[in-house]
Amino acid sequence: MSFLFLIATSSFLAWGASLLIKRPLDLRGAMRWGMGLGFLCTGCDHFINASNRYAPMIPDILASHALEWVYVTGIAELAGG
């Protein structure tokens, strides 16, 4: 739920900033900026809170390499942002 709040807030801020610089974004453009910022924030969070937040989510069959999987998904989210 916090990711949805982050995306909505980022989108609103991007839309407001675009109005200030007199290059208004439509809803789609503002949501792109919101998603990009959301992926960048959660990608960084994968490296900050890897062992206590994300590693416990890894299924048991992959648990022997849990931190490696968390880092790979963090890199993928940073690339998506």
Contacts in CASP RR format, 6 or more apart in sequence:
PFRMAT RR
TARGET T0000
AUTHOR 0000-0000-0000
METHOD contacts of the structure
MODEL  1
MSFLFLIATSSFLAWGASLLIKRPLDLRGAMRWGMGLGFLCTGCDHFINA
SNRYAPMIPDILASHALEWVYVTGIAELAGG
3 38 0 8 1.000
3 42 0 8 1.000
6 37 0 8 1.000
6 38 0 8 1.000
6 41 0 8 1.000
6 42 0 8 1.000
7 31 0 8 1.000
7 34 0 8 1.000
7 35 0 8 1.000
7 37 0 8 1.000
7 38 0 8 1.000
10 33 0 8 1.000
10 34 0 8 1.000
10 36 0 8 1.000
10 37 0 8 1.000
10 38 0 8 1.000
11 30 0 8 1.000
11 31 0 8 1.000
11 33 0 8 1.000
11 34 0 8 1.000
11 35 0 8 1.000
12 30 0 8 1.000
14 25 0 8 1.000
14 29 0 8 1.000
14 30 0 8 1.000
14 33 0 8 1.000
14 34 0 8 1.000
14 37 0 8 1.000
15 24 0 8 1.000
15 25 0 8 1.000
15 27 0 8 1.000
15 30 0 8 1.000
18 24 0 8 1.000
18 25 0 8 1.000
18 30 0 8 1.000
25 33 0 8 1.000
35 81 0 8 1.000
36 80 0 8 1.000
36 81 0 8 1.000
37 81 0 8 1.000
38 81 0 8 1.000
39 77 0 8 1.000
39 78 0 8 1.000
39 80 0 8 1.000
39 81 0 8 1.000
40 77 0 8 1.000
40 78 0 8 1.000
40 81 0 8 1.000
42 74 0 8 1.000
42 77 0 8 1.000
43 74 0 8 1.000
43 75 0 8 1.000
43 77 0 8 1.000
43 78 0 8 1.000
44 78 0 8 1.000
45 53 0 8 1.000
46 54 0 8 1.000
46 70 0 8 1.000
46 71 0 8 1.000
46 73 0 8 1.000
46 74 0 8 1.000
46 77 0 8 1.000
47 71 0 8 1.000
47 74 0 8 1.000
50 67 0 8 1.000
50 70 0 8 1.000
50 71 0 8 1.000
51 67 0 8 1.000
54 70 0 8 1.000
54 73 0 8 1.000
55 66 0 8 1.000
55 67 0 8 1.000
55 70 0 8 1.000
56 66 0 8 1.000
58 66 0 8 1.000
58 69 0 8 1.000
58 70 0 8 1.000
62 69 0 8 1.000
END
